Amino acid sequence: MAVTMNKELLIRMPSSLYRETVKLCRKRYISISSFIRELLMEQVEGSLTSEEDKIVAEGERQYLKGKGANWRKVRRG
């Protein structure tokens, strides 16, 4: 299943915040884009229920096992 990305954002931030973001993303093994999408979705959709938290945690476990979508196969806009 291909996911189509059709919008881009340019985000300016202080260098110190960027460095901390990079560290956090490396620790979680996710791209900065994925990290920002997650943060935006949390704000848009409100807080997750405990069941949704479990789904996210399971998805992260599967991703770490190599079962995630290859970012090179994501179609861009």
N, C-alpha and C positions, 0 to 999 in steps of 0.2 A: 504494500500500500504506500503510495507516494503522498507526501504532504506538500502542498504548494504554499510557498512563502511569497507574499506579494507586496509587502510594505517594508520600508527601511526607516530606522531612526538614527539620528546623529545625537549622541549624548555627550555633553561636556561635563567633566567633573574634575575636582582637584586631583593632582597626582597621587597624593597620599591615599585618597579613597580608591583610586584605580588600583594601586598596589595591593591594598587590602582585599579588594574584589578578586584580583587575580589569585591571591593566596587561597582565598576561600573556594574559588572554582577548582583550583588544582586539588585541594583537599577532598572535594566532593566529586572529582572526575567529571565535571560538566563544563561546557563552554560558557563564556560570559553571556552570549546571546540567550542560551537556555536558562541561565540563572536569572537574567532580567525578565524573560517571559514568565518564569515561575512567580517572581515577585509581583509582576503586574497582574497576573491571574488571581493571586491571593487577594490583592486589593480590590479587584473588580468583583470577584465572586464572594468576597467576605471570608471569614475564617472557615477552615475545613472541619467537618464533623470527625469524630473519632474513627468512623468507618472509612471515610475518605483518606484520613491519615494512614490507615492500614494499607489502602490501595496504593498510595504514593510510596510507602515504604517497600511494598512488594515489588513495585515497578523499579525502584532503585536497586533492589537486590538482583532482579533479573538483568538489569543493565550491567551491573558489575560482573555478572556471569557471561556477558557477551551477547545477551539476547535483545539488546536495544536496536533501534533503527540506525543504520549507518548514515551519518550526516552528509556524506558525499552523494547519497541517493536522494536527498531532499531537493525537490524542484524549487527553483527560485524564480520569482517573478515577472 
